[in-house]
Each structure stands twice: as structure tokens, then as C-alpha cells.
């Protein structure tokens, strides 16, 4: 196996890991819905959460593949994480009062 092929396998494993984590994260509210009425997600909620998680995961993968310096990777990754958390919180409880706010 060539060195380049090993590098590609490592990247594909990371991408596969990202794709495997998303359903596991979505299993948390699904499982909670089985035990309590306080968690009440619809199919649309799961789709939106899945798309949001997938887009952030793929964006992080793109950053890891294309950005070479560790410092810049960390800064972009942190910015993506903060943006993700702000969007998630807005959709969940409406911290900014936008039309997309939950509850």
C-alpha cells in the first residue's frame, strides 16, 4: 500500500466515524421520549437536528483536510462549535427570539 493510500484510509475512517456518531447522538432524545413526556420531538425535529449535526461534522472534516496549521484548525473548529451551539440553542429555546425559536 502506498503512503498516500494510508492517508486516505485515515481520512475516510474519520468521516465514517462522524457519520456513525450522528445517529448515536439522535438516539439520546429518541430514548428519552420512551421514558418521559418532557421530551417531545417530531420527525421534523430529528431531521433538522440530523442535518445540523451532519453539516457541522462535514464542515469540521473539510477543515481538518484542507487547513494545515493546528492553530487555524483550532480557531475555525471553535468558531464552528460556537455557531452550532448558538443555532441549536435558538432552535431549542429561542435565546434570540427569532421566528425559528422553539418553545
N, C-alpha and C positions, 0 to 999 in steps of 0.2 A: 504494500500500500504506500502511495506517495504521501509526502508530508502535507501537501495541500488537501488531500482527501481526508486525512485525520482531522484537520482543522474544520473542514466542512461537516464531518460527523459530529464534532463537538457543538457546533452551532445548531445543527438540527436537533440534537438531544435537548439543548436549552429551549428551543422553540417547542418541541414536543412536551417538555415539562410545563411550559407556560400554558399550552393548550389543555393539559391534564389538570392543572390547578383550578382552572375556571369552573368546571363542573363541581369540583370539591367545595369551592367557596359557595357556590349556589346551593349546595346540599345543606348548608347551615340553616338558612331561613326555611327551606323546604322541610327539614326535620323539625324545626321549631314549630312550624304550622301544625304538625301532627300532635303536639303536646299542649299547645296553648292557643287561645283565641286572640291573644295580643299581637301575634304576627299574622298578618292577613295580606299576603302577596297575591296578585293576579298573574296570569300568564304574561301580560304586558310588562309587569314589574320584573319578572325573570328575564324577559327578552332584553329590556333596557339595561339591566344590570350585567347581563352577559355581553352585550355589545360594548358597554363601558369598560368592563374588565378586559375584553379582547382587544379593544383599541389601545388601552394603556399598555397591555402586555406586548403587543406588536410594536408600539412606539418605543418601548424600552429595548426590545430586541433590535430594532433598527439603530438605535443609539449605540448599543453595545457592538454592533457590527461595523458601523461607519465611523464613529468617533474614536480616535486613537489615544488621546490623553486621558488619564484617570481623573484628573481634576475637572475637566469639561464633562466627562461622563457623569460624575457625581452631581455637578450643578444641574445638568439637564434632567437627570433622573429625579433629583429632588423637586425640580420645577414640575415635572410630570406627576409626581406623587401628590404634591400640594394641589395641583389643578384637579386631579382625580378626587381627592378628599373633599374639596370645595363643591364640586359638581355632585358628588354622592350626598353630601350633607344638604345641599339645596334641594335635591330631588326627594330626600327623606323627610326633612322637617321645614324647609323653607327659611334658611337663615338670612337670605337677602330679600325675601318677599317677591320673587319673580313669579310670572304666570305658571312656571313649571314646578312650583313648590308643592311638596306633598302636604299631607295633613293640614 
